[in-house]
Amino acid sequence: MRLRGGHNIKLQGVPGGFLETASSPDILHYPLETKSFNYSQVCVTDGQTVGLGDVLAKDPDNYDVPLLASCSGRVDLEMTPRHLTIKDLATEEPKEYSYKDEQEHIHKKMGPAGLKRYKLLNLGAWEYVRDAYTGATPDPLSTPQAIIVSTMRLEPILTKGDVLLKEYLRQFTRGLEHLQSLLEYQPIYLVLPKIKTDLATRIKEQIRGYAWVKIVEVPLKYPYGNVTILSRYLGLKRGQESIWGINVDGVLAIDGALTASKPCIDRVISVAGPGAKRPTHLKLVAGYPLAKIMSEHAQPDCVAIDGGMLTGSLLTQDVKGVPADCKGITLLPEQQSREFLAFIRPGFDRQSYSACFMSSLCGDFPERLTNAVRGELRPCVSCNFCEDVCPARIIPHRLHKLIYQDDIDQVERSRIDLCIECGLCSYVCPSKLELVHQFQQAKQAIAAEKAAAKEAEDEQQTDSE
């Protein structure tokens, strides 16, 4: 399979290659529900004093992935709904993880590699590992077909892999060594952009001699860093054995857990976008107060998005702290008044994939997006732009029409499951159709229909017995 589709988007507010450390917070608010996890099993009590690295809660539906305290302090379960709050923060060094009481039992049951995986789970590093096809957290004790390490995160605004690699290249290569120790003969694919830079040269020199690392170079184009697309490109089939997908931050977390035996507390996220005072990469901890980020980094009248411009979700007023799985916060100016001469819509200030705005005369330039819709929704005009940029080789406008006709069976046969929800179809659509949202709902409807059919089949089998 050859990579196809894709589209690079130029936006104002892209952070540079520097890394800042966030100022010390006075309080931490941990959301118990995030995009990837639901920490429903709370492991602390109201008023309890916890130390750095202590387990605050677990996600029982994702192999008990823990939510770790990123600072010592006193627990408050009542202050904020659907959050776990830590007050009276105190600074302390992370303690070295000790599993001496469990070591003999775990080693006997799972062996050295299993012991390392158990350690990764308990130290918070396993949350960075994803199944390349489903996006779910894989079983820590499973054996993958392969591991794909992508250094490319190309969605606008999100933290780029090269920012972390510049700072922590030695730790990254050491993390690759730790990953290899978890495997037997399975390959590790290291995905690099097909460009010639000093950093790319340094990376290749660092891993020279790592016969078990296979370098894969792909064009620097969104969403070619997506591990699902890369799995198809590499010919890795979806089956019983999962394919582990990991980004640079995940490899660094694995190195921190297995080299220093310390909990994975620190995170690097982007705080950027057209509404940012100064777009930057910020080193902070989960639970960091969003109000503090907004006051220090956002311009007036901005909305915050958890994630990138294309695939992120709105951070509502109910969310008080940085989610544990946050990769970046995109800040968008909120439209406060009607746009002057909006009905004319000459479009000097906006890019268009179809080059139908006056901006096509201005050449490429970073666009300053806001949360304004800028026009009404229209019917699909079958322009084929969505098909042109789709990296999954599906036909989004055809799927849209089938969904409109409520023909779910035909939607499924048209392979909507191949959609990676990259958001490009919605971005280039001149009719402003919310295609990604439609496809997400259709997938949920198909899954619910299959679950109901299986349940009915099980009941019928039980009755016959």
N, C-alpha and C positions, 0 to 999 in steps of 0.2 A: 504493500500500500504506500502510495506517495502522499506526502502532506499536500493538502490543497486548502483553498479558502483562506480565511484569516484576514485581518485588517488592523493596522496600527492607527491609534487615535491620538491626536495631539491635543492636550489640554493644558490650560494654565494651572499652576500650582503643583507641578511635579517636583518632589524633593530632590535635592542634590545628593552627592555621595558622602556627606558628612553624617556623623552620629552624635547625638546629644544625650545627656542623662537627665531624666525628669527630676524636678525638685522634690524634696521629701514631702510626702502627704501627711495629713493629720489624722486621717481615717481611711479605711478601706471598705468598699462595698463589693462583694462578690455576687454577681448574678448566678442564681442556681439553675437557670435555664439559658442555654446558649444555642447557637446554630447546630453544634455537633453533639452536645451533651446535656443530660438532665440529671443534675446532682440531687436526686430525690432522697438518698440515704444520708441524712445529716448525722455526723459522728461526734458532735460536740453539743454541749448544753449551754443555755443562756447564762452569761456571767462567768463562764469558764475561762481560765487563763491558758493561752496556747503559745507554743514556741514556733520559731521559724521552721517550716518544713513539716509541721504536724498536719495530719489528715483532718480536714474540716468536713468533707462530705465525699460520697462516692456515687458513681453512675452504675447502678446494678445491671442496666441493659447493655453496657459497654465494658464488660469484663472488670467491673469495679474500678474504672479509671478514677483516680483520686483528685480532689480539689485540695491543693496544699496551701497552708498559711504562708504568705510571702513576707510576713513580719510577725513578731511576737506582740501579744496584746490581749485584750479582754473581748470575749465574744458577746455580741448583741444580736439576738434572733428576732427582736420585735421592732427594731427601728425602721426598717425598710421592707415592705412586702416583697416576697420572692427573692430576697437577698440575704446573704449572711455577712454581717458587719463586724469588723474588728476595730475597737477603740483603744485609746491609751497606748499607742504604738511605742515600742521600744526597739532600739537598734541592737542587733546581735549577729554574730557570725554564724553561718549555717553549720550545723553539726554533721559530722560524717555519718553516713547511713550505716547502721549496724544490724546485721541479721544473724548473729552468732547462734542465737537460740533456735533459729529455723534452718540454719545452713545445712546441717547434716541431713535433716529430713528432706529438704528441697533438693539437695545434691543427689541423694540416693534415688529420688523419684524422677527428677528431670535431667540430671547430668549438668555439666558445666555450662553449656549453652542455655539450658532452661533456667539455670540459676541467674544468668545475666538478664534474661528476659523478665524474670520475676522482679529483678532489681529495677529494670527500666520502667516497669509498670508502677512500682511503689514510689519511685522518685519523680514521677510525672513526665517522663520522656516518651512514654508510649502514646500519649495523646497526639503526638505529631505524625504518627504512622497511619496511613490510610490505604484501604483497598483501592487499587487503581480503577476498578470498574464500578464499584458500588459507592465509593466514598465513605464507607463505614469503617469503624475501627476493627482491624483484623484480630483474630485470636492470637494472643501473645505466644502460645505454644504451638501454633500451626507452622507448617513448612511451606514457604512461598515458592512459586515458579521462579521468580526473579525479584530483584529490587530495582526500582527506577529512582535514581536521585536526580532531581531536576534543579539546576541552578538558575532556571529562568522563570521568573514570575512577572509576566509582561502586561498584566492588566493595569491600566492607568492608575497611578497614585500609590499602589501597594509597594511594600518594601521589596526592593530588588535584591537578588542573590548576591550580586557583585559587591553591594555595600557591606554585607556580612563577611564575604570572602576576603575583602581587603583588610579587615580588622582581625579575622580569626582563621587564616588559611591553614596554619599548622594544626589547630584544633579540628578543623574540618577534615583534613587528611587522616588524622588520628581517629576521628569518628568513623570514617570509611573502614579503617582497620577493625574497629569494634563491630561494625556491621558484618564484615566478612567472617568474624569469629562466631556469629550466630548461625551460619549456614554450613552446608556440607559441600556441594558442588554447584549450587545455584549461582548464576551470574549477577553482577551488579552493573547496571547501565548508568553511566554518568553523562547526563545531558548538558552539553555546552552550546552556546550560540556560535554559529558559523561566522566568526569575525576574528580578526587578528589584532589582539591587544596585548599589552604587557601582562595584564592579569591572566588572560587565557594561557599565555606562555608559561607563567609561573605555576598555574594549576597543573598543566601537563608535565612540567618538570617535577613537581611534588609527587605525583602519582606514578612516575616512571618506575617500572619494575613491579607494579601491582597488576599481575597477570589476570587477576580475577575481576578487575575493573575494565569494562568495555566503554570506551568513549564514543558517544553519539553526538554528532554536530548537526544542528538544525538551524534554519534561518531565524533571524531575530524578528519574529513576527507573532503577534497575538492571535490565537492562544496556543502556539506550538510548544509551550512549556507545560501544558496540561498533561498529567500522567495518563489519563484515559486515552487521549489521542496518541500519545507516545507508545502506549501498549499496543494499539492497533498497528501503528507504524512499524513496530519491532516484530510483529507477528505473534505476540503473546496472546493466546486464546483465553477467553473467559471459561473457567471450569471449576473443578473442586478445589484446586490449589489456587490461593489468592496471589495477587501481584501487589507487592508493597510499594506504595508511592511515598516519597519523602522529599521535602525541600531542604534547603541549606540550614534553616533554623532547626529542623528536626535532627539533622546529623550533628549539629553543635550540641543539642540537648542530650543526645546519646553519648557524646564524648564527655560532657560534664558529669553525667550519671555514672558512667563506667570507669572514668579516669579518676575523678575526685570523690566519687561516692557521695555527692551532694545533691539535694533536691533541685529540680529545674524551676527556678523561681523567676529569673530575669527574662524579659521578653523585649524584642525590638519590633516596634510597629512604626508605620508611617503616619504622620499627622500632617495632612496636606490637602490640596485641592484649591479651587479658585477662592474659597473663603478663608484660607489660612493666612495669618499675619506673615509668617515665614515658614514655608513648607520645610519639613525636617523629618529625620528618622529619630525616634525617641526610644531610649532604653528605660523601661519601667517595669512594674509588676502587675499581675492580674489584680483586679479590684481597685485600681487607681481611680480616684474620683473623676468622673467625666466633667463635673462642674469646674474642676481645677484646670483640666485640659482646655475647656471652652474659654475660660477667662484668660488664660495665658497664651493660647495659640489661635483662637478664632476671631475673625472680624465680627462686628455687630450684625445681628439679624442673620444668623447662619443656622443651617440644619446639619446634623452629623449623621454619617452613614457608617455602619459597621462593615468594613470591607472596601472593595474597589468600586469604581464608578458604574461598572456594568453588572456586577453580581452581588453587590452589597445590599444590606437591608437597613431601613431607617432605625436609628437609635431614638426611641421615643423618650418622653420625659420620665417614664417609669423606670428606665434603666439608669442606675446611679453610678455604676463602676464599669471599668473596662472588662469585657467578658474574657474568660480564660483562653478561648480559642481565637481571639481577635488578632487579625493580621495587619490591620490598618484602619485609620479613621479618616474618612473623606469629608471635607467641609465644603458645603455648597451655600452660596448666598441665597437667602430667601427673598423672593420677589415681593416688594412692598407696595408697588403701584402698577398701574397698567403701562405697558410699553408704548412709547410715543410712536404713532403711525404704525401700530402693529398690524393693521389690516393690509398695509402695503407689503410688509414683510420682504424688504429688499435683501436682507441677510448678509450685509457686509461683515457682521461680527460672528458669523456662525459657519462652521464647515458643513459640507454636504457631500455624501458619498456619490450622489448623482450629479454633482456640480451644477445644480439648478439654481443656486443662490448667486448673488453678485460677488460673493467671496471667491468664486472660481477665478475671478480676475486678479485676485490678490496673492495667489500662490498659497503654499502651506503656511499655516500659522497656528500657534496654540490657542484654542478656543476657551473663552471664559464662560463655562456653563453655569446656569442657575437651576433652581427647582421649578422654573416656569415651564408649562407645557408648550407654549408658543404655537397656538393653533389648535384646531379641533381634530378629533379622530376621524379618519375617513375609511371607506371600504378598501379592501385589498385591490390594487390595480395590476397585479401580476407583473410587476416590473422585473422580477427575478433577482433583485439585488440581494435578498436574503439567501437565496440559493448560491449566489456567487461568493459570498463571504463565509458560508457555513463550512466549518472544518470537518464535520461529521458525515458529509456526503448524503445528507437528507434534503428534502425539499420543503422548507418551512412554510411557504405560502400554500402549498397543497395540504399540508397538515392543518393549517389554520382553517381552510375551507371544510375539511372533513370534520373538524371539531365543531364548527358552526352548524354543520348538518347533523351533529350528534351521532355520527357514525363511528363509535368507539372501536368496533371490531376492525374497521378498515384503517383507523388511526394506528392501531397496534400492528397490523400487517404492514403498514408503511414505515415501520421501524422507528417509532418515536423514542424507543429505548436507547437509540444511539445518540440522542441529543445530550450534549454535555453542559447545557445551560450557560454557555459563555456570554450570551447577551448581545452578540454581534447582529443577529437578525433584527432584534428590536431597535438597535442603534441606527442601522442604515435604512430602516423602513420609512419611506416618505409619507406613509399614511399613519404613522405613529401607533401601529398596532402593538399591543402588549403581548408579543408572541411568547416570550419566555414564561410569563405568568400563565398563559393558556396551556403551554406544554406541561408545566408543573402540575396543573390541575388535572390534565388528561392522564398523566402518569399515575396520579393518586387514584383516579377513577378506575383505571385498569387494574391497579393493585388491589383495590377494594373488591372489584368484581371477581378477581381470581380467588381472593381469600374467602368470599362468600360461596363460590362454587366448590372450593375444597372443603369448606365446613359442611355444606350440604352432602357432598360425597361421603365424608366421614360418618355423618349421621345415618345415611342410607346403608353404609357398610355395617355399622353397629346394629342397626335394626335387623339386617339380614342374618347376622350372627346370633 
